[in-house]
Amino acid sequence: MSDQRIRLIVSLLVFGFVATSLSAHPHVFIDSRMRAEIHGDTVTNISAHWTFDRFFTHQVMRDFNLDPSGDFSSDDVEAVKRGAFDNLRNYDYFIFIEVDGRGISANNPENFNVELNADDRLVYTFDIPVNVELTGSSRTIEVAMYDEEFFVDMAFADDYIEITGTGSVEYEYDIEQNVYDTGIWGPMVRERVVLNLRRGMP
């Protein structure tokens, strides 16, 4: 295992686990959702909404001394961002976006926030600017969220997508699952959301 990967486990996931070990797999579980924001004929942002498992929630709450009521200050949010999010830039923030089959960078997140939901689970939200214009009759945006090495197990929730904003864009979407052979860890499922868009009637 590379030194960089070890640093990721320590600084991103704030594990503090003793040796329940790097042999157990995966370590963190995320229910993921996405939002596509549309303005006019342009998809401006793809936003991520990650809900973490209770164990990871407990670790972050403890390690950053967060208020158990969920009343986080702006300083709290910034501390979590620096200590348990920013290092994901080395892994494209576990987000892979293609527009008409062409990959675009997810490495410029904006508006990071962290909160505690009604189930006392930690939630990260952030936006990825994409600015995809509907220049032709239709366009396809594909969004996958996964850790290539499966230290983090990410799965889209049942309500995996939301479309917001204003405009005359028509759309349909679906979710696809692909099984990958990871070798020592066996088969693992990766999911991607396929969003088909076209200009609506004027």
VMD Tcl script that draws the C-alpha trace (Angstrom):
set ca {
  {0.00 0.00 0.00}
  {1.40 3.42 -0.95}
  {2.32 6.09 1.58}
  {-0.17 8.38 -0.15}
  {-2.97 5.89 0.36}
  {-2.07 5.50 4.02}
  {-2.17 9.29 4.44}
  {-5.59 9.31 2.80}
  {-6.90 6.76 5.26}
  {-5.54 8.72 8.19}
  {-6.34 12.29 7.15}
  {-9.49 11.85 5.08}
  {-11.33 9.16 6.93}
  {-10.04 10.16 10.36}
  {-10.22 6.54 11.26}
  {-8.38 6.30 14.54}
  {-9.22 2.60 14.20}
  {-6.85 0.24 15.86}
  {-6.14 -2.77 13.85}
  {-9.63 -3.71 12.86}
  {-7.27 -3.28 10.27}
  {-6.60 -2.33 6.80}
  {-7.44 -5.88 5.86}
  {-11.13 -5.39 6.61}
  {-12.86 -3.99 3.59}
  {-14.46 -1.51 3.12}
  {-14.10 0.90 6.06}
  {-16.66 3.61 5.39}
  {-20.16 3.43 3.92}
  {-21.86 6.29 2.08}
  {-25.40 6.65 0.76}
  {-24.94 9.04 -2.15}
  {-27.31 11.30 -4.01}
  {-26.82 13.84 -6.78}
  {-28.57 16.98 -7.91}
  {-28.42 18.51 -11.38}
  {-29.07 22.24 -11.41}
  {-30.42 23.65 -14.68}
  {-30.65 27.29 -15.70}
  {-31.98 28.06 -19.13}
  {-30.35 25.60 -21.54}
  {-27.38 24.90 -19.26}
  {-26.68 22.35 -16.55}
  {-24.63 24.54 -14.25}
  {-23.76 22.20 -11.38}
  {-23.73 18.57 -10.37}
  {-24.08 18.50 -6.59}
  {-23.17 15.63 -4.28}
  {-25.04 14.67 -1.11}
  {-23.22 12.03 0.94}
  {-24.73 10.46 4.06}
  {-22.17 8.57 6.14}
  {-22.52 5.52 8.34}
  {-22.83 5.95 12.09}
  {-19.32 4.77 12.90}
  {-17.65 7.30 10.63}
  {-20.04 9.94 11.95}
  {-18.94 9.15 15.50}
  {-15.26 9.34 14.56}
  {-15.56 12.74 12.89}
  {-17.78 14.15 15.62}
  {-15.25 13.08 18.24}
  {-12.06 14.01 16.39}
  {-13.30 17.49 15.48}
  {-15.12 18.02 18.78}
  {-18.38 18.79 16.98}
  {-21.53 19.75 18.87}
  {-23.68 16.58 19.21}
  {-26.77 18.70 18.56}
  {-25.52 19.35 15.03}
  {-25.08 23.06 15.64}
  {-21.87 23.43 13.62}
  {-20.17 26.80 13.26}
  {-18.49 28.00 10.08}
  {-15.17 27.24 11.76}
  {-16.34 23.67 12.40}
  {-17.28 23.25 8.74}
  {-13.93 24.62 7.61}
  {-12.05 22.31 10.00}
  {-13.86 19.24 8.67}
  {-13.27 20.42 5.11}
  {-9.53 20.81 5.67}
  {-9.11 17.69 7.77}
  {-11.54 15.18 6.28}
  {-12.43 16.30 2.76}
  {-9.78 18.32 0.92}
  {-7.40 15.37 0.57}
  {-9.95 13.77 -1.74}
  {-8.63 16.02 -4.49}
  {-6.03 13.28 -4.99}
  {-8.88 10.95 -5.95}
  {-11.13 13.34 -7.92}
  {-13.45 13.47 -4.91}
  {-14.68 9.98 -5.81}
  {-16.77 11.57 -8.58}
  {-16.49 10.67 -12.25}
  {-18.46 12.72 -14.78}
  {-18.77 12.19 -18.51}
  {-20.57 14.46 -20.96}
  {-21.40 12.72 -24.23}
  {-18.72 10.15 -23.42}
  {-16.01 12.70 -22.64}
  {-14.68 12.87 -19.10}
  {-14.63 16.22 -17.32}
  {-12.85 17.13 -14.11}
  {-14.65 16.95 -10.78}
  {-11.64 18.41 -9.00}
  {-13.03 21.88 -8.35}
  {-15.75 21.50 -5.69}
  {-17.54 24.53 -4.29}
  {-19.87 25.29 -1.39}
  {-18.78 22.43 0.87}
  {-20.97 21.96 3.92}
  {-21.31 19.37 6.66}
  {-24.36 18.78 8.82}
  {-26.02 16.19 11.01}
  {-29.28 14.80 9.66}
  {-32.39 13.72 11.56}
  {-30.92 10.22 11.95}
  {-27.77 11.65 13.56}
  {-25.68 10.74 10.54}
  {-23.09 13.08 9.09}
  {-23.84 14.56 5.66}
  {-21.42 16.23 3.24}
  {-22.80 18.41 0.44}
  {-20.84 20.20 -2.27}
  {-21.19 21.40 -5.87}
  {-19.18 20.52 -8.96}
  {-19.47 23.22 -11.67}
  {-20.01 21.65 -15.11}
  {-21.73 24.31 -17.27}
  {-22.99 21.88 -19.91}
  {-24.93 23.74 -22.60}
  {-27.54 22.00 -24.74}
  {-25.98 23.01 -28.01}
  {-27.54 20.21 -30.06}
  {-30.67 18.14 -30.00}
  {-29.66 16.19 -26.88}
  {-26.82 15.55 -24.46}
  {-25.98 12.80 -21.99}
  {-24.37 13.33 -18.60}
  {-23.15 10.28 -16.70}
  {-22.20 10.55 -13.04}
  {-20.53 7.82 -10.99}
  {-19.44 8.04 -7.37}
  {-17.04 5.41 -6.08}
  {-13.66 4.75 -4.54}
  {-11.58 2.81 -7.05}
  {-9.91 0.85 -4.24}
  {-13.15 0.22 -2.32}
  {-11.93 1.49 1.04}
  {-15.14 3.52 0.87}
  {-18.31 1.71 -0.18}
  {-20.58 4.16 -1.99}
  {-24.07 3.31 -3.22}
  {-26.75 5.56 -4.63}
  {-29.80 5.89 -2.40}
  {-33.29 5.07 -3.65}
  {-33.94 8.79 -4.22}
  {-30.63 9.14 -5.99}
  {-31.31 12.19 -8.15}
  {-32.96 15.58 -7.97}
  {-33.35 18.06 -10.83}
  {-33.64 21.72 -9.84}
  {-33.55 25.14 -11.45}
  {-35.39 26.87 -14.22}
  {-35.50 26.34 -17.95}
  {-37.21 24.45 -20.71}
  {-34.97 21.37 -20.62}
  {-36.63 17.97 -20.86}
  {-34.89 15.02 -19.27}
  {-35.01 11.38 -18.32}
  {-32.64 9.39 -16.16}
  {-31.75 5.91 -15.02}
  {-29.16 4.19 -12.91}
  {-26.82 1.51 -14.21}
  {-24.87 -1.06 -12.23}
  {-21.65 -2.66 -13.37}
  {-19.78 -5.45 -11.59}
  {-15.99 -5.15 -11.44}
  {-13.58 -7.89 -10.49}
  {-11.26 -6.33 -7.92}
  {-9.05 -9.38 -7.68}
  {-8.35 -10.10 -4.02}
  {-11.62 -8.48 -2.89}
  {-13.76 -10.26 -5.46}
  {-16.61 -8.70 -7.45}
  {-17.81 -5.23 -6.44}
  {-20.64 -3.13 -7.87}
  {-20.16 0.35 -9.27}
  {-23.14 2.51 -10.14}
  {-23.62 5.46 -12.45}
  {-26.52 7.76 -13.10}
  {-27.28 8.39 -16.77}
  {-29.08 11.69 -17.39}
  {-30.38 12.32 -20.89}
  {-31.34 15.93 -21.65}
  {-32.88 17.71 -24.61}
  {-34.23 21.12 -25.27}
  {-37.89 21.46 -24.48}
  {-40.54 23.16 -26.51}
  {-40.04 26.96 -26.68}
}
mol new
graphics top color blue
foreach p $ca { graphics top sphere $p radius 0.5 }
foreach p [lrange $ca 0 end-1] q [lrange $ca 1 end] { graphics top cylinder $p $q radius 0.2 }
display resetview
